[in-house]
């Protein structure tokens, strides 16, 4: 009996964008009986609705199976590979080079919903939880994400983030950021370690104005708000929190390439 369909389900065309990049069945062991499309649909359902693991509706694979694949894909770089392929496809479709030459970075402090590792207090935001540090390209697509304690300041968090960015994207020549990243020490670090220029873009005081470049990463954080799983940080482990953010951007890019 077919299960109930949900708005979060992938269409046939959307599934074809993801299927080739999932790990093949292992040569040894019992044949795979799990439908990977249903595993992805279950993860997207959780992402969109924010439901708990043990509240997955009937018809999806068992929660233990979905959780096993989620943990495997976040650790074997499967999610990163899908992100890479989709990002390059979106950039090519938009008439841009496959690899970006510029990035925008910013952080978002998120409350934690329960006991979690590496929780801290953000004095500026008056919030206890963790920070989501994003690096996106000029289309707002995710390049790298680091989730860390909210007690870590923007400059220190930027170094953690840019270590991942520079490793995967040596093509990056310029990075835009807001006033929280101000400082000659950090600018010199960007030049010496990442071989790129950090440019601070400040918002005008006492008036609202859309700020060039900064609005792009702010819109990217807005995309995360479409997914209730990310309304707070519900994860115990930082790498799980990062994985859900990656899934959110995969979902955004799949719908951009193949609207439902």
C-alpha positions in Angstrom: 0.0 0.0 0.0 1.4 3.3 -1.1 2.0 5.9 1.7 0.4 9.3 1.8 2.3 11.9 -0.3 3.7 15.1 1.2 4.6 18.4 -0.2 8.2 17.8 0.8 8.5 14.7 -1.4 10.8 14.8 -4.4 9.4 14.7 -7.8 10.9 12.2 -10.3 13.0 14.9 -12.0 14.2 16.2 -8.6 15.1 12.7 -7.5 17.2 12.2 -10.7 19.4 15.1 -9.6 20.3 13.4 -6.3 20.2 9.6 -7.0 23.5 9.3 -9.0 25.5 10.9 -6.1 24.4 8.5 -3.3 26.8 5.7 -2.4 26.2 2.5 -4.4 25.2 -0.8 -2.7 28.1 -2.6 -1.1 29.6 -5.6 -2.9 29.5 -7.7 0.3 26.7 -8.3 2.7 22.9 -8.7 2.1 21.3 -6.9 -0.8 19.9 -3.5 -0.1 16.2 -3.5 0.6 15.8 0.1 1.6 14.4 2.6 -1.0 16.9 5.5 -0.8 14.4 7.8 -2.4 12.2 7.2 0.6 15.1 7.8 3.0 15.7 11.2 1.4 11.9 12.0 1.4 11.8 11.1 5.1 14.7 13.5 5.9 13.1 16.3 3.9 9.8 15.7 5.7 11.6 16.0 9.1 13.5 19.1 7.8 10.4 20.9 6.6 8.0 19.9 9.5 10.5 19.7 12.4 9.1 16.4 13.6 11.1 14.2 15.9 12.7 10.9 14.7 10.2 8.7 16.5 7.3 10.7 15.0 8.0 9.9 11.3 4.7 9.0 9.7 3.9 5.4 8.7 5.0 4.5 5.2 8.5 5.9 5.5 11.4 3.5 6.3 12.0 2.9 10.1 13.4 5.8 12.0 16.5 3.7 12.8 17.2 3.1 9.1 16.7 6.7 8.2 19.0 7.8 11.1 21.7 5.3 10.0 21.7 6.7 6.5 21.7 10.3 7.8 24.7 9.6 10.0 26.5 7.7 7.2 26.0 10.5 4.6 27.1 13.3 6.9 30.4 11.4 7.7 31.3 10.1 4.3 30.9 13.4 2.5 27.9 12.3 0.5 26.0 15.5 1.4 29.0 17.6 0.5 29.2 15.9 -2.9 25.5 16.5 -3.6 25.9 20.1 -2.6 28.9 20.5 -4.9 27.1 19.1 -7.9 23.9 21.0 -7.4 25.7 24.3 -6.7 27.8 24.0 -9.8 24.7 23.2 -11.8 22.8 26.3 -10.5 25.9 28.5 -11.1 26.3 27.2 -14.6 22.6 27.7 -15.3 22.9 31.3 -14.0 25.8 31.9 -16.5 28.5 32.0 -13.8 31.8 30.1 -13.5 31.6 26.6 -12.0 33.8 27.7 -9.1 33.2 30.9 -7.2 35.8 33.7 -6.8 34.0 35.6 -4.0 32.1 34.8 -0.9 30.0 36.4 1.8 30.2 35.2 5.4 28.0 35.8 8.5 26.8 34.1 11.6 23.4 33.4 13.2 23.0 32.6 16.9 20.4 29.9 17.5 19.0 28.7 20.7 19.5 25.1 21.6 16.3 23.1 22.4 17.9 20.6 24.8 21.3 19.3 26.1 23.9 19.8 23.4 27.7 19.7 23.0 29.6 23.0 22.8 26.8 25.3 24.0 27.8 28.9 25.0 26.4 32.4 25.7 26.5 35.1 23.0 26.8 38.3 25.0 26.0 40.5 22.0 22.7 38.7 21.2 22.0 37.8 24.8 21.4 34.2 23.7 22.6 30.9 25.0 23.1 28.3 22.3 25.3 27.8 19.2 26.2 29.9 16.2 25.7 28.9 12.5 28.6 30.3 10.6 27.9 30.3 6.8 30.0 31.1 3.7 27.9 31.6 0.6 28.6 32.6 -3.0 27.1 35.6 -4.7 24.0 33.6 -5.5 23.5 32.8 -1.8 24.4 29.1 -2.2 26.2 27.4 0.6 30.0 27.0 0.3 30.8 25.9 3.8 29.1 25.8 7.3 30.5 25.6 10.8 28.3 25.2 13.9 30.1 26.2 17.1 29.5 27.5 20.6 27.7 30.9 20.7 30.5 32.0 23.1 33.0 32.0 20.2 33.2 35.5 18.7 32.8 36.3 15.0 36.5 36.7 14.3 37.5 33.3 15.8 34.5 31.7 14.1 35.5 33.2 10.8 38.8 31.5 11.0 37.2 28.1 11.6 34.9 28.7 8.7 37.5 30.0 6.3 39.8 27.0 6.9 37.1 24.9 5.3 36.4 27.4 2.6 40.1 27.8 1.5 40.5 24.0 1.5 37.6 23.4 -0.9 37.7 26.7 -2.8 41.2 28.0 -3.5 39.5 30.1 -6.2 38.1 32.5 -3.6 39.8 35.9 -4.0 37.5 38.2 -1.9 35.2 37.8 1.1 32.6 40.3 2.2 31.5 40.5 5.9 29.8 42.9 8.3 31.3 45.1 11.0 31.6 42.2 13.5 34.7 41.0 11.6 36.5 44.3 11.7 40.2 44.3 12.6 43.6 44.4 10.9 44.7 41.2 12.5 41.8 39.3 10.9 42.4 41.0 7.5 46.1 40.0 7.6 45.1 36.4 8.6 42.8 36.2 5.5 45.7 37.4 3.3 48.4 35.2 4.7 46.4 32.0 5.4 43.6 32.1 2.9 45.2 34.2 0.1 42.1 36.4 -0.2 40.9 39.9 0.7 38.5 40.5 3.5 36.3 43.6 2.8 34.1 44.9 5.6 30.7 46.3 4.4 29.1 48.4 7.1 25.4 49.2 7.5 24.4 52.9 7.6 23.4 54.2 11.0 20.0 55.4 12.0 18.3 54.3 8.7 17.2 51.1 7.0 19.0 50.3 3.8 19.7 47.2 1.8 23.4 46.7 2.0 25.3 45.5 -1.0 26.6 41.9 -0.7 25.4 41.5 2.9 21.8 41.1 1.9 22.8 37.9 0.0 23.9 35.9 3.1 21.0 37.4 5.1 18.6 36.0 2.4 20.4 32.6 2.8 19.6 32.6 6.5 16.1 33.4 5.5 16.0 30.3 3.3 16.8 28.3 6.4 13.7 29.6 8.1 11.6 27.7 5.6 12.6 24.6 7.4 11.2 24.1 10.9 13.9 21.7 11.9 16.2 24.7 11.9 13.9 27.0 13.9 16.2 26.1 16.8 19.2 23.9 17.1 17.7 20.5 18.1 20.9 18.5 17.6 23.3 17.2 20.2 26.3 17.0 17.9 27.6 19.9 15.9 28.1 17.9 12.8 24.4 16.8 12.8 23.4 20.5 13.0 25.7 21.2 10.0 24.2 18.3 8.1 20.6 19.6 8.4 21.8 23.0 7.1 23.4 21.2 4.1 20.2 19.3 3.5 18.2 22.6 3.6 20.5 24.1 0.8 20.2 20.8 -1.1 16.4 21.2 -0.9 16.6 24.9 -2.1 18.9 24.0 -5.1 16.9 21.0 -6.2 13.7 23.1 -6.3 15.6 25.9 -8.2 16.8 23.4 -10.8 13.6 21.5 -11.0 10.6 23.4 -9.6 8.0 21.1 -8.2 
